[in-house]
Amino acid sequence: YAFSPGYRAYGDFRYNWRGYDSGIGESDGWRALGGVEFELSQLIRGDVGVGYMEQYLDGGETGSGLSYHAGLIWNPTPLMTFKLDADRNIADSSVAGSPGMIEDRVRLGLDYELQRGLVLSPWVTAARNDYFEINRTDVAYELGLRIERVMNRYLSIGVNYTYTNTNIDDAAPGTDDFDRHVVGVYAKARL
């Protein structure tokens, strides 16, 4: 609902179902947010929303709590876009003994067109994962870089690199912090 030039109120309700071939770890849930979209100038726009989330996890457990989303986009030049996003969601867990986790994530990224059709995109992310049913909290930091070449309006190719450092606050002995390096090559086709 547009209530003033450059300002709109919104409501967002989403239902999700997560299923796996094994049948283990399936869940369903919902997230409802209410918030405001804003355009501060032709260069800066964003949105902020607050609400509630609930996920019905495999095994009868339920995860719920406050949810939020915030996003900001700044275009200082026609070739450069900064993006800041923050979210709080319930996510799946790959840790034994925990059916899910509450994830708080903040990401800052840049898309910079080096030349026509060649986009450089570095980013940095910080995330805090609080696991259900076990005494474990992870704090992860991620640095990434993507280079994408747009071949035409239907096809693009690219390469990306992601470095993740995860610090584990865990009561279980033998659980160590870890680093991960991921390199990927991809192609995108659009219709």
N, C-alpha and C positions, 0 to 999 in steps of 0.2 A: 504494500500500500504506500503510494507516494504521498507524503504529508508535507513536503517542502521541497523546493528545487534542490536537487542533489541528495535528498534523503528519502529512504524508503524503509518501512518496517516490513519484516517478513516472519513467517512461521515455516518450519521445516520439520517434517516427520518422515522417518525412514525405518522400514522394517528390513531385517536381514535374516537369512538362513544360510548356515555354513554346513555343508555335508562333505563327507569323504568316502571313497570307495570302501575303506575298511569299516566304516560305521562308527569308528572310535573318534571322539573329540567333536562330535556334531553339536551344534547349538543354534538357537534362534533368539532374536531380541529386537529391540527398537531403540531409537534415539529421537528425542523431540527438542528442538531449539526454537527460541524466539529471539529476534535481534534486529539490527539496523544495518542497512547498506548505505554507504555515504560516498560522495564525490567531493573532495575538498577543493580540487582544481582540475584542470584538464590533464594534469600530470599525476595526481594522487587520488586513488580510490581504494575502498576497502569495505570490510564488513565485520561485525562483532555479534556473536550470538551466545546465549547461555540457556541451559536446559537440563534435562535429566535423561539417563540411559539405563537400560536393563537388559541383561543377557541371560537366557536360560541355558545353562551348560549341561553337557553330558554327565550323567551321574546324579542329577537332581539339584546341583548347586545353582545358585543365582548370584550374579554379580550386578551391582547397581550403584548409582551415585551421580554426582554432579558431572555435567558434560559442558564443554565449551568449544567454540571455534572463533578464531580471529584471523583475518587476512588483510594484507596491505600490499598494494601494487604501486610502484613509483616508476614513471617513465621520464628520466631526466633528459634523454635524447630519443629521437626516433629509432636508434639502433640499440638502445640499452633499456632493459627492464629489470628492476629489483623486485623480488617477491619475498614477503615475510608471512609465514603461516604458523599458527599454534592450534593444537587440537588435543582433546582428552577423549579417549575411546576405550572400549573394552575389546581386547584383541585375543587371538588364540595363543596358547602357550605350547612351546616345544620342550618344556622342562618337565621331567618326570615328577608326578605327584601334584601337579597344578593344572587344572582344566582351562585356566585363562588368566588374564592380567589386565590391570588398568594401566594404560599407556598415556603419558603426557609427553607431547612432542612439539618442538619448536624448530623450524627450518628457515634459513635465509639463503636465497639463491639469486643468481644473476644470469640473464640471457643477454649475450652480446653478439651482434652480427658483425663478425670480423670483415667479411665481404659478402656480396650478394649471395645468399644461399648457404653460407658457412657460419654456423652458430656455435659459440663457445659458452658453456654453462657450468660454472663452478657453483658448489653449494656447501653449506655446513649445517649439521643437524645435531641437536641435543635431545635425548629422550630419557625418561625415567619410567621403568616398568616395575609395578608393584604386583607380585604374583598372589593369586588366591590359594588358600589352603596350605601354603608353606611359608616359612620365614625367609623370604628372599626378595631383595630389591636390586635391580640392575640400573646403572647409569651408563648410557652409551653415547659416544661422540662419533660423528661421522663426517668425513671430508670426501667430497666427490668432484669429478670433472667429467663432462660429456662434451664431445665434439660431434656435431651433426651436419651432414651435407645434404641439402635439399636438391635432389636431382631434377625434379619437375613437380607440378602440383599434385602428383599421385604417388611419388616414391621419394623416400629419403633413407640414407644409410648413416650409421654412426658407430662410435666407439665410446665406452665409458669406463671409468675406474672409480672404485669406492674403497675407502679405508675406514674401518670401524674399530674403535677401542671401547671395550666393555669392561666396566668395573662392577664386581659382584659383591654385594653386602649380604653374606649368607652365613647362617649358623652351621651349615653342614661342612665337616672337614673334607679337604680334598677338592673343593671347588675353587678354581683359579680364575683370575681375570684373563682376558684373551684379546688378541688383535686379529683382524680378518682383512684380507685384501681380495677384491673381486674385480676382474677385468671382463668386459663383455663387448661383443660386436653384434649389431642388430640392423635390420632393415624394416621399414614401415611402409605399408601400402595403404592408400586412402582411396575411397570410392567417390 
